[in-house]
Amino acid sequence: MKRLLPFLRPFLGFLALAAGMVLLQAYANLALPDYMARIVNVGIQQAGVERPLPQALRETTFRRVALFLSPEEKARLEAAYRRLTPGSSEAAAYVDRFPLLKREPVYVLREGITAQERAGLEALLARPLVLVAALERMETNPEMARQMLPGLAERLGQIPPGMSLWDVLPRLPQSAKQAMLDSLERRFQALGGEPALRQAAARVVRAEYEALGMDMARLQARYILRVGGEMLLVALLAAAATVAAGYFAARLAAGLAHDLRQALVRHVMAFSAAELERFSTASLITRATNDITQIQTTLNILVRMAFFAPFMGLGALWLALTKAPNMWWTLALAVLLVVLLIAVVFALVIPRFRKIQEQVDRVNRVVRENLTGMMVVRAFNREDHEASRFDVENRTLTRLTLFVNRVFVVVMPFMMLVMNAAIVGILWVGAHEVAQVHIRLGDMMAFMQYAMMVVFAFMMMSMVFVLYPRADVSAHRVADVLEQPITITEPRGPALVPRPFVPRVEFREVSFRYPDAEADMLRAITFRVEPGQVVGIIGTTGSGKSTLVNLIPRFYDVTAGSLLVSGLDVRAWPLAELRKRIGYVPQRATLFQGTVESNLRMAAADADEATLWEALRVAQADFILEHPKGLQAEVAQGGSNFSGGQRQRLTIARALVKRAPIYIFDDCFSALDYATEARLRRELRTYLRGSTVFIVSQRVASIMHADLILVLDQGRLVGLGTHEELLATNEVYRDIALAQLGNDVGR
């Protein structure tokens, strides 16, 4: 994929936006389990009491808590709370909130307490609150009190009859009270440390609120609705970020695919015949469609998952361990199983991806050959053979694809098995942790959700690992085409176009060899064509006739020697300027889907309608002249709705519309009958007067009236002259002429 990275530069903005939205999505998703844990831990278990700092305390509770504080700490407590008495003017504002204030004094937390002061008060009150609550529960059980308060029996012997525990506690020295607090601290350290102590203190605060007569149902509902509303907003933010990330990733992937196709087609359009021979047509079509689609699909997924999965996985892993560090091994086991599965899948499917893409090429090639050669297949009754040949390639592709898909089919159930096993393990271990007060229920539920996020993150990364190699194979195939050097290039310093242009063509010791060929196709060809001359080229099959004329518009470059047009070497001509002056009719008549007019205007888009009709008349295209739709007659793909001779005449007409100073007719009269060809040549002599014309033909009759005839044999120029001169002096030409014309050879 790195070979195609330069094409990503125009879309870096979309990449940044997609990455930002993905990270926002992951951050929001990571926040959701914590909200759920707060709803369970605080909203349900603690009835909405979020912090272990009471907003109000009964006078009894306040005094009992103060027993376990040092004088300095007691002073801080009294400074933070103010005592309200029933019936006072200050109490009126708090009666509805704390109904007990109608009958008893209540200590209310002062307003304006800073966050730092609140944190200090929470740390100050957590242990005394829990200790007071425990002592109140043990008040009816002296034996339990002695176990809870070490050394109490030794100091007082026993609690005197008629006295309560709270009558005895004020008589104890501060060191004994501190020992009780330290004993409580050790117990909670064994249960889970500070979080367990804060949770116990919050439950004490809840009980205090109930004793004050507060509406706990309303307090609980208010907390759940507030936190639930925040959770809903975060979920909506995650959804919006997901949609935005998908949009930006799609724009990025689609834009890259568009630019790749555009670049690929433009690059291939600049290929010479030498480059086209390196890549089959079927392979180029596959690379421009299937391979780029693979890149687009993978990039769309990759942009979202490459940022989302690692951030989500690492974030969820860290948050899970902060929620329940004792349960780390359950998560590690699940991750290990997922990683092992990814490794196995990677080893199995990656080698198949290149084979799949190569097999798609083969299937496309067989289909293309059968469609283009359908008439030949039918003529030789080879339908069954060709169907069997396609079936072999199709079955191979199906087998490879099924193997990959079967591997993926196994992956998902295994992943679900790992996930469900992880859930069972977390519930089993977590239940024991909750029972031992090492973690809270909400934290266990959050840990389970974070564990699922970790597993899902590894699943997504596994998809990236699986999809990326196939896209990488496709990217290399596309890059191979884009990086293919073009042999026919613009000159580095284009020479000035000769003014005026003279349609003179000169070959000077020209030799040519096809790429990777062992011998030259043309050898030391030398001749000169003056402006306005008609040149006929004839020779045995494979003698290099078409190759010779294809050198003039630079479809190939000469291997040795030089080829001059208007006195300037063709390699010094700007390609567009050179080809603008050449009308070319290939051996194979090629038409494009559209109308007759759209095909003719390929030669000259600004040609007027009269020029189009004149070109059709000269080309003997009577079937269009008499057609009801005329120039708007439809042309099917490849011109399949016309006969071979009709297609040839339309391609000739297309070249004539150009009104070029040089024309090349590469054996393009072969599908015409002799009478039609004779009329066509007669019209061409008038229409092309002043133009230099090259006519390649297998028929002597087509070139016998040319001003100059070239005779080729095995790549060499063995004859040069007029029809009469060659009959008298050239054996090769004479043999061809006698074979075709017989007694009329001299006419």
BELNOR-V238082 format. One record per residue. N is the residue number from 0. RES is the residue in one small letter. NEAR is the number of other ideal C-beta (glycine too) atoms within 8 Angstrom. Layout:
N	RES	NEAR
N	RES	NEAR
This chain:
0	m	9
1	k	4
2	r	8
3	l	14
4	l	7
5	p	5
6	f	10
7	l	11
8	r	6
9	p	7
10	f	11
11	l	8
12	g	6
13	f	12
14	l	12
15	a	8
16	l	10
17	a	15
18	a	10
19	g	8
20	m	13
21	v	15
22	l	11
23	l	11
24	q	13
25	a	13
26	y	10
27	a	13
28	n	10
29	l	14
30	a	9
31	l	13
32	p	13
33	d	10
34	y	13
35	m	13
36	a	14
37	r	11
38	i	14
39	v	13
40	n	14
41	v	15
42	g	14
43	i	11
44	q	11
45	q	13
46	a	11
47	g	13
48	v	12
49	e	7
50	r	8
51	p	12
52	l	10
53	p	11
54	q	6
55	a	13
56	l	11
57	r	12
58	e	11
59	t	6
60	t	11
61	f	12
62	r	8
63	r	11
64	v	14
65	a	10
66	l	10
67	f	12
68	l	11
69	s	6
70	p	6
71	e	6
72	e	9
73	k	10
74	a	8
75	r	11
76	l	15
77	e	8
78	a	7
79	a	10
80	y	12
81	r	7
82	r	8
83	l	12
84	t	7
85	p	9
86	g	4
87	s	8
88	s	4
89	e	8
90	a	13
91	a	7
92	a	5
93	y	13
94	v	10
95	d	4
96	r	6
97	f	12
98	p	9
99	l	11
100	l	14
101	k	6
102	r	5
103	e	8
104	p	9
105	v	16
106	y	12
107	v	11
108	l	10
109	r	9
110	e	4
111	g	4
112	i	9
113	t	6
114	a	5
115	q	6
116	e	9
117	r	11
118	a	8
119	g	9
120	l	13
121	e	13
122	a	7
123	l	11
124	l	14
125	a	12
126	r	12
127	p	13
128	l	14
129	v	14
130	l	12
131	v	13
132	a	10
133	a	10
134	l	14
135	e	8
136	r	6
137	m	11
138	e	10
139	t	3
140	n	7
141	p	8
142	e	6
143	m	8
144	a	14
145	r	9
146	q	6
147	m	10
148	l	9
149	p	6
150	g	8
151	l	12
152	a	8
153	e	5
154	r	8
155	l	8
156	g	5
157	q	6
158	i	9
159	p	5
160	p	3
161	g	3
162	m	7
163	s	7
164	l	11
165	w	9
166	d	7
167	v	12
168	l	10
169	p	7
170	r	5
171	l	10
172	p	5
173	q	7
174	s	6
175	a	12
176	k	12
177	q	9
178	a	10
179	m	13
180	l	12
181	d	8
182	s	10
183	l	12
184	e	10
185	r	8
186	r	8
187	f	14
188	q	7
189	a	5
190	l	10
191	g	8
192	g	8
193	e	6
194	p	8
195	a	12
196	l	13
197	r	11
198	q	11
199	a	10
200	a	15
201	a	14
202	r	11
203	v	13
204	v	14
205	r	12
206	a	9
207	e	13
208	y	15
209	e	9
210	a	9
211	l	13
212	g	7
213	m	10
214	d	5
215	m	11
216	a	6
217	r	7
218	l	13
219	q	12
220	a	9
221	r	9
222	y	12
223	i	12
224	l	8
225	r	8
226	v	13
227	g	10
228	g	8
229	e	9
230	m	12
231	l	8
232	l	8
233	v	12
234	a	10
235	l	8
236	l	10
237	a	13
238	a	8
239	a	8
240	a	13
241	t	10
242	v	8
243	a	10
244	a	15
245	g	9
246	y	8
247	f	14
248	a	14
249	a	9
250	r	10
251	l	16
252	a	14
253	a	9
254	g	11
255	l	15
256	a	12
257	h	8
258	d	10
259	l	13
260	r	10
261	q	8
262	a	10
263	l	14
264	v	9
265	r	8
266	h	12
267	v	11
268	m	6
269	a	7
270	f	11
271	s	12
272	a	9
273	a	11
274	e	11
275	l	10
276	e	8
277	r	7
278	f	11
279	s	7
280	t	8
281	a	12
282	s	11
283	l	11
284	i	10
285	t	13
286	r	15
287	a	11
288	t	8
289	n	10
290	d	14
291	i	15
292	t	9
293	q	12
294	i	18
295	q	12
296	t	11
297	t	12
298	l	13
299	n	12
300	i	11
301	l	12
302	v	17
303	r	13
304	m	12
305	a	9
306	f	13
307	f	15
308	a	13
309	p	10
310	f	12
311	m	15
312	g	13
313	l	8
314	g	11
315	a	14
316	l	11
317	w	8
318	l	13
319	a	15
320	l	10
321	t	6
322	k	12
323	a	13
324	p	6
325	n	7
326	m	14
327	w	8
328	w	6
329	t	12
330	l	14
331	a	8
332	l	10
333	a	16
334	v	11
335	l	8
336	l	9
337	v	14
338	v	9
339	l	8
340	l	13
341	i	12
342	a	8
343	v	8
344	v	14
345	f	11
346	a	6
347	l	8
348	v	12
349	i	9
350	p	6
351	r	11
352	f	12
353	r	8
354	k	9
355	i	13
356	q	16
357	e	8
358	q	12
359	v	11
360	d	12
361	r	12
362	v	12
363	n	12
364	r	11
365	v	12
366	v	10
367	r	11
368	e	8
369	n	11
370	l	7
371	t	6
372	g	8
373	m	8
374	m	6
375	v	8
376	v	11
377	r	9
378	a	6
379	f	6
380	n	6
381	r	9
382	e	8
383	d	7
384	h	7
385	e	11
386	a	8
387	s	8
388	r	9
389	f	12
390	d	8
391	v	8
392	e	12
393	n	9
394	r	8
395	t	10
396	l	13
397	t	8
398	r	8
399	l	12
400	t	9
401	l	8
402	f	10
403	v	12
404	n	8
405	r	8
406	v	11
407	f	11
408	v	8
409	v	8
410	v	11
411	m	8
412	p	8
413	f	9
414	m	12
415	m	8
416	l	8
417	v	13
418	m	11
419	n	8
420	a	9
421	a	15
422	i	11
423	v	8
424	g	11
425	i	14
426	l	10
427	w	8
428	v	10
429	g	14
430	a	9
431	h	8
432	e	13
433	v	12
434	a	6
435	q	7
436	v	7
437	h	10
438	i	13
439	r	12
440	l	9
441	g	15
442	d	12
443	m	17
444	m	12
445	a	15
446	f	15
447	m	12
448	q	11
449	y	15
450	a	16
451	m	11
452	m	14
453	v	15
454	v	15
455	f	9
456	a	14
457	f	14
458	m	10
459	m	12
460	m	13
461	s	13
462	m	10
463	v	13
464	f	11
465	v	13
466	l	12
467	y	11
468	p	11
469	r	13
470	a	15
471	d	9
472	v	11
473	s	15
474	a	13
475	h	9
476	r	11
477	v	15
478	a	10
479	d	8
480	v	13
481	l	10
482	e	7
483	q	11
484	p	4
485	i	10
486	t	8
487	i	10
488	t	5
489	e	6
490	p	10
491	r	3
492	g	4
493	p	8
494	a	8
495	l	5
496	v	9
497	p	9
498	r	5
499	p	4
500	f	9
501	v	8
502	p	13
503	r	13
504	v	13
505	e	10
506	f	11
507	r	9
508	e	10
509	v	15
510	s	13
511	f	14
512	r	9
513	y	8
514	p	7
515	d	3
516	a	8
517	e	2
518	a	5
519	d	10
520	m	10
521	l	13
522	r	7
523	a	9
524	i	13
525	t	9
526	f	10
527	r	7
528	v	11
529	e	7
530	p	9
531	g	8
532	q	10
533	v	11
534	v	14
535	g	13
536	i	15
537	i	15
538	g	11
539	t	9
540	t	4
541	g	5
542	s	10
543	g	12
544	k	13
545	s	10
546	t	11
547	l	12
548	v	12
549	n	11
550	l	15
551	i	13
552	p	9
553	r	14
554	f	8
555	y	12
556	d	9
557	v	11
558	t	8
559	a	7
560	g	13
561	s	8
562	l	14
563	l	12
564	v	14
565	s	9
566	g	8
567	l	11
568	d	8
569	v	12
570	r	7
571	a	8
572	w	15
573	p	9
574	l	9
575	a	6
576	e	9
577	l	13
578	r	10
579	k	7
580	r	11
581	i	12
582	g	13
583	y	10
584	v	13
585	p	9
586	q	7
587	r	4
588	a	12
589	t	8
590	l	11
591	f	9
592	q	6
593	g	7
594	t	10
595	v	13
596	e	9
597	s	10
598	n	13
599	l	16
600	r	11
601	m	8
602	a	11
603	a	9
604	a	5
605	d	4
606	a	10
607	d	6
608	e	6
609	a	6
610	t	11
611	l	15
612	w	10
613	e	10
614	a	13
615	l	13
616	r	10
617	v	12
618	a	13
619	q	11
620	a	12
621	d	6
622	f	8
623	i	12
624	l	10
625	e	5
626	h	8
627	p	3
628	k	7
629	g	9
630	l	12
631	q	8
632	a	10
633	e	8
634	v	15
635	a	8
636	q	6
637	g	7
638	g	13
639	s	6
640	n	6
641	f	10
642	s	6
643	g	7
644	g	10
645	q	11
646	r	13
647	q	15
648	r	13
649	l	19
650	t	14
651	i	13
652	a	15
653	r	14
654	a	14
655	l	14
656	v	14
657	k	9
658	r	7
659	a	11
660	p	9
661	i	15
662	y	14
663	i	14
664	f	14
665	d	13
666	d	11
667	c	12
668	f	12
669	s	10
670	a	9
671	l	12
672	d	6
673	y	7
674	a	6
675	t	10
676	e	13
677	a	8
678	r	9
679	l	15
680	r	10
681	r	8
682	e	12
683	l	10
684	r	9
685	t	7
686	y	9
687	l	10
688	r	7
689	g	6
690	s	12
691	t	15
692	v	13
693	f	14
694	i	12
695	v	12
696	s	14
697	q	6
698	r	10
699	v	13
700	a	9
701	s	11
702	i	14
703	m	10
704	h	6
705	a	12
706	d	6
707	l	13
708	i	17
709	l	14
710	v	14
711	l	16
712	d	10
713	q	7
714	g	10
715	r	10
716	l	11
717	v	8
718	g	12
719	l	8
720	g	9
721	t	9
722	h	12
723	e	7
724	e	8
725	l	15
726	l	12
727	a	5
728	t	7
729	n	11
730	e	5
731	v	12
732	y	13
733	r	11
734	d	8
735	i	11
736	a	14
737	l	9
738	a	5
739	q	9
740	l	10
741	g	6
742	n	4
743	d	6
744	v	11
745	g	5
746	r	4
